[in-house]
Amino acid sequence: MSHLQKAVTDYLELRRALGFKLEREGTLLPEFVALVDAEGNGLISNDLAVRWATQGFQASQRWGSQRLGIVRLFAKYYRSIDPLTQVPSPDLVPYKQQRQTPYIYSDEDVGALLAAAESIRSPFLAQMHVTLLGLLSVTGMRVGEALALDRDDVNLGTGVLVVRKAKFGKSRLVPLHPTTTSALCRYNDERDRRWPTPRSPSFFFSTRGRRPIYQNVHQVFLGLLDRSGLAERTTPRRPRIHDLRHTFAVKTVLDWYRSGVDVEARMPRLSTYLGHTNPSHTYWYLTATPELLARAAQRLERRWSQERL
């Protein structure tokens, strides 16, 4: 094993210990250092980094930029070991990511989705998707987090969920409204009635009594968009299941503005509830809806007026 290969192993172990999964990096970095060992005498150079990042991917500037970014972070780490290491600038393979505007669901939209889910032919599958979509809409949880819930993670007595498999390996508590807890209780009772001796610890079940697969849930969701009439909503974009998370964040902040509370002071609470490591990540979720912009502008005007006085 070369010095670079050992450094990659140490680098991946270090960052994974900090909570990063690094699945892509675990595959790509060994490929890169193999090139460096073969052609660069063990020295990381800008030329080698750019050539590796863009080889075979000339048509995809985004992918080349992502690959260069993986090398860049590793090169920063390795330069402390070998000062001759060059850290490639991101400008060498530039790509400016365009944020896609999320779809903000109205209460009527969510109601239409749940009504469509209730019409699913299998009564149990219908109840499962109604409960899952309802949970996503009122908690802002990620779909993967909800599907990863085990029965032990759902305390129906206290109305608190434990999310154990979130991003960066962080766990968090998600308190629920009593009406949400009641809906989970109804689903829980029906699931246990159908599977008194479960084969899986999962809270949500497929029709086979197993943990639902995300791809299957997403496929059902696309069908629900068609049944509910939401599939035709292409302005600003077609609704996604992840947009329920954006919607929760936006509506929460709007409620705070309407109540006259200090929104900035409460943002860390929303960040914690959503499982963000920094409030800046939460602000990314806040799409500039007309009402949200108006409320923010009004608040800013009042602050300026007070400062003038």
C-alpha positions as a printed Julia matrix, in Angstrom:
309×3 Matrix{Float64}:
   0.0     0.0     0.0
   1.4     3.39   -1.03
   1.53    6.47    1.23
  -1.37    7.99   -0.72
  -3.52    4.87   -0.44
  -2.96    4.73    3.31
  -3.74    8.44    3.56
  -7.06    7.88    1.73
  -7.95    5.1     4.18
  -7.12    7.32    7.17
  -8.96   10.29    5.66
 -12.14    8.3     5.05
 -12.05    6.76    8.53
 -11.59   10.18   10.12
 -14.45   11.85    8.3
 -16.78    8.87    8.74
 -16.09    9.02   12.47
 -17.41   12.59   12.3
 -20.67   11.33   10.82
 -20.07   11.63    7.05
 -21.1     8.57    5.0
 -18.73    9.27    2.07
 -20.04    6.44   -0.1
 -19.06    8.18   -3.32
 -15.68    9.27   -1.95
 -14.96    5.71   -0.84
 -15.17    4.6    -4.46
 -13.67    7.57   -6.3
 -10.67    8.54   -4.17
  -8.93    5.16   -4.54
  -9.33    5.55   -8.31
  -7.73    8.99   -8.19
  -4.75    8.0    -6.04
  -4.14    5.01   -8.32
  -3.7     7.52  -11.16
  -1.43    9.71   -9.04
   0.72    6.74   -8.02
   0.96    5.6   -11.64
   1.65    8.94  -13.32
   2.45   11.54  -10.71
   5.13    9.84   -8.63
   2.82   10.09   -5.64
   2.41   13.87   -5.97
  -1.07   15.41   -6.26
  -1.0    18.12   -8.92
  -3.64   20.4   -10.39
  -3.16   18.88  -13.84
  -3.73   15.32  -12.63
  -6.73   16.37  -10.54
  -8.42   18.13  -13.46
  -7.62   15.35  -15.92
  -9.07   12.71  -13.6
 -12.13   14.8   -12.72
 -13.06   15.43  -16.34
 -12.03   12.18  -18.04
 -15.0    10.63  -19.78
 -17.33   13.27  -18.39
 -16.68   16.23  -20.72
 -20.41   16.55  -21.38
 -21.19   16.92  -17.67
 -19.61   19.99  -16.14
 -21.53   19.37  -12.94
 -20.14   15.86  -12.45
 -16.61   16.97  -13.25
 -16.9    19.79  -10.71
 -18.17   17.36   -8.08
 -15.29   14.96   -8.71
 -12.78   17.8    -8.47
 -14.4    18.88   -5.19
 -13.81   15.39   -3.76
 -10.14   15.58   -4.71
  -9.88   19.13   -3.4
 -11.02   18.19    0.13
  -8.65   15.23    0.24
  -5.76   17.34   -1.09
  -6.32   19.88    1.71
  -6.01   17.04    4.2
  -2.96   15.48    2.51
  -1.05   18.76    2.2
  -0.47   18.63    5.97
   1.42   15.37    5.3
   3.12   16.36    2.04
   3.65   20.15    1.6
   4.27   19.65   -2.14
   0.6    18.7    -2.61
  -1.32   21.07   -4.84
  -4.9    21.86   -3.85
  -6.88   22.42   -7.07
  -9.02   25.51   -7.23
 -12.74   24.94   -7.85
 -12.42   27.44  -10.72
 -10.49   24.84  -12.72
 -13.77   22.99  -13.4
 -16.38   25.64  -12.63
 -20.03   24.84  -12.13
 -22.66   27.07  -10.58
 -25.48   25.03   -9.16
 -28.91   26.39   -9.95
 -31.26   25.84   -7.06
 -34.56   24.41   -8.23
 -37.54   26.24   -6.82
 -39.51   23.83   -4.61
 -43.25   23.43   -4.84
 -45.03   24.77   -1.75
 -48.14   22.71   -1.05
 -51.31   24.44    0.01
 -53.54   22.82    2.62
 -55.85   21.88   -0.24
 -52.97   20.21   -2.09
 -52.07   18.09    0.93
 -55.74   17.17    1.37
 -55.91   16.11   -2.28
 -52.82   13.93   -1.88
 -54.23   12.21    1.21
 -57.58   11.68   -0.49
 -55.8    10.08   -3.45
 -53.86    7.85   -1.06
 -57.09    6.72    0.58
 -58.25    5.4    -2.81
 -55.34    2.94   -3.12
 -56.82   -0.51   -3.76
 -55.13   -2.23   -0.82
 -56.76   -0.85    2.39
 -53.59   -1.39    4.45
 -51.34    0.16    1.8
 -53.75    3.09    1.61
 -53.58    3.6     5.38
 -49.8     3.32    5.36
 -49.35    5.98    2.68
 -51.92    8.3     4.24
 -50.09    8.01    7.57
 -46.64    8.41    6.0
 -47.57   11.46    3.9
 -49.41   13.01    6.82
 -46.37   12.53    9.04
 -44.06   14.11    6.45
 -46.35   17.11    6.01
 -46.65   17.94    9.72
 -43.06   17.22   10.81
 -40.91   18.09    7.78
 -39.04   14.8     8.2
 -36.99   13.44    5.34
 -38.63   10.49    3.59
 -35.67    8.26    4.38
 -35.89    9.19    8.07
 -39.56    8.23    8.25
 -39.01    4.92    6.44
 -36.06    4.13    8.75
 -38.2     4.44   11.89
 -38.43    1.3    14.0
 -41.31    0.63   16.38
 -39.02    1.37   19.33
 -38.35    4.82   17.83
 -42.04    5.78   18.01
 -43.2     6.48   21.56
 -46.96    6.7    21.21
 -47.33    7.33   24.94
 -45.28   10.52   24.99
 -45.85   11.46   21.34
 -42.14   11.7    20.54
 -40.17   10.15   17.67
 -36.48    9.32   17.81
 -34.76    9.83   14.46
 -31.59    7.74   14.61
 -30.5     7.54   10.99
 -30.39   11.18    9.97
 -27.71   12.96    7.96
 -24.22   13.12    9.5
 -25.17   10.3    11.86
 -26.99   12.68   14.2
 -29.97   11.58   16.26
 -32.78   13.88   17.35
 -36.16   13.92   19.07
 -39.26   14.97   17.11
 -42.22   15.86   19.36
 -45.63   15.4    17.73
 -48.99   17.12   17.92
 -51.63   14.96   19.69
 -53.6    14.58   16.44
 -50.5    13.22   14.72
 -49.92   10.78   17.57
 -53.54    9.61   17.27
 -53.09    8.95   13.55
 -49.92    6.96   14.23
 -51.78    4.97   16.91
 -54.5     3.99   14.44
 -51.94    2.84   11.91
 -49.93    1.06   14.61
 -52.99   -0.9    15.8
 -53.92   -1.96   12.27
 -50.34   -3.02   11.45
 -50.12   -5.12   14.63
 -53.51   -6.67   13.93
 -52.32   -7.81   10.51
 -48.86   -8.89   11.69
 -49.1    -9.99   15.34
 -45.67  -11.62   14.94
 -43.74   -9.12   12.79
 -40.69  -10.13   10.78
 -39.27   -6.62   10.76
 -38.68   -3.99   13.49
 -39.85   -1.29   11.05
 -42.69    1.02   12.08
 -43.97    1.32    8.52
 -44.7    -1.89    6.64
 -45.13   -2.81    3.01
 -47.86   -5.27    2.04
 -45.31   -8.04    2.64
 -44.69   -7.02    6.22
 -41.28   -5.57    5.46
 -39.75   -2.1     5.62
 -40.95   -0.11    2.59
 -38.4     0.61   -0.14
 -38.0     4.29   -1.04
 -38.24    3.62   -4.78
 -41.61    1.91   -4.31
 -42.91    4.72   -2.11
 -41.78    7.27   -4.67
 -43.47    5.36   -7.48
 -46.75    5.33   -5.53
 -46.34    9.05   -4.87
 -46.06    9.77   -8.6
 -49.34    7.92   -9.09
 -50.95    9.98   -6.33
 -49.88   13.16   -8.1
 -51.81   12.0   -11.17
 -54.91   10.98   -9.2
 -54.98   14.22   -7.23
 -54.48   16.45  -10.26
 -51.23   17.85   -8.84
 -49.14   16.33  -11.63
 -50.28   19.17  -13.89
 -48.82   21.76  -11.5
 -45.6    22.55  -13.31
 -45.28   26.17  -12.17
 -42.77   26.74  -10.71
 -42.12   23.01  -10.95
 -43.72   19.59  -10.64
 -44.36   18.75   -6.96
 -41.96   16.35   -5.27
 -42.41   14.34   -2.09
 -39.39   16.19   -0.61
 -41.23   19.47   -1.13
 -43.4    18.56    1.86
 -40.29   19.31    3.93
 -39.87   22.72    2.28
 -43.57   23.41    2.83
 -43.33   22.61    6.53
 -40.41   25.03    6.98
 -42.12   27.84    5.07
 -45.46   27.46    6.86
 -43.78   27.31   10.27
 -41.99   30.61    9.67
 -45.18   32.17    8.29
 -47.04   31.16   11.45
 -44.32   32.81   13.52
 -44.59   36.03   11.53
 -48.37   36.05   11.93
 -47.99   35.54   15.66
 -45.56   38.43   15.94
 -42.77   36.4    17.55
 -39.05   36.95   17.04
 -38.45   34.75   14.0
 -34.66   35.02   14.08
 -34.57   33.89   17.7
 -36.68   30.84   16.89
 -34.8    29.71   13.79
 -32.36   27.52   15.78
 -35.4    25.64   17.13
 -36.63   24.94   13.61
 -33.13   23.89   12.56
 -32.96   21.42   15.45
 -36.42   20.05   14.67
 -35.53   19.52   11.01
 -32.16   17.98   11.85
 -30.0    20.73   10.36
 -26.53   21.32   11.79
 -26.69   25.06   11.09
 -29.57   27.58   10.78
 -28.15   28.61    7.4
 -29.22   25.22    6.06
 -32.76   25.95    7.24
 -32.85   29.32    5.49
 -32.15   27.45    2.25
 -35.53   25.76    2.68
 -37.41   29.03    2.93
 -38.64   29.73   -0.57
 -39.53   33.32   -1.28
 -43.29   32.92   -1.26
 -45.18   36.23   -1.7
 -46.64   36.19    1.81
 -43.33   35.27    3.4
 -41.58   38.12    1.59
 -44.32   40.55    2.57
 -44.14   39.54    6.24
 -40.36   39.84    6.26
 -40.51   43.26    4.58
 -43.07   44.5     7.12
 -40.89   43.34    9.99
 -37.84   45.04    8.47
 -39.77   48.29    8.0
 -40.87   48.28   11.64
 -37.27   47.74   12.77
 -36.03   50.63   10.61
 -38.79   52.88   11.94
 -37.81   52.1    15.52
 -34.14   52.8    14.76
 -35.03   56.19   13.26
 -36.91   57.1    16.42
